[in-house]
Amino acid sequence: MGSPMTKKTVLGPEVSHLLSNLSDHGTQHLGEVRNDLVQADVLISEAIEKLGHSFQAIHDAVAAQQEIIEALAADAALAPQLASRLAALKADVAREVGAAVTAMQFQDMTSQLIARAVQRVDGIAGLLDSAGAGSAALAQEERAEPISARLHEMNLALESQSARLDGMLLKSVRQTHLESGDVELF
């Protein structure tokens, strides 16, 4: 008869299986999160581009309309107060279109946040891959001491990779050259 199974003889394969499953499932889910983030960034970029074109088209149409109104006003000899009101409305439209275009520039900040989230997801996937790779050595061990030492090494490696990832990622996003000034979030 074979020797009875003890906790020590089952520990290595069980820990290995756990880490391997964590790595596989975590990497799969993080891949989905990454794809969703990239798709969201593409959708936002396309929407902002379309809005920009639409605002420019509106501005161009209003400017053409304004030229016609000014030509009609010159022929009709408008009262000075109506002429100044038309000029004020023209300035209002130009200012509002400019403000809308400026507001759309916040898309750049959103893209920076999404890119940082994608980098973090990629980094976490790397951490999970490291755990999965380390689990293979554990499956061969039957004694608790080598398993404990290997787990300690894996923890140190994970902490180091996590700190390196944290150091690579900026804590804030910036948008400059807005009419309202520089903006920094976080």
PyMOL commands that set and color helices and strands:
alter all, ss='L'
color gray80, all
select helices_A, chain A and resi 7-76+80-104+106-140+144-168
alter helices_A, ss='H'
color red, helices_A
select strands_A, chain A and resi 173-175+183-185
alter strands_A, ss='S'
color yellow, strands_A
deselect
rebuild
show_as cartoon
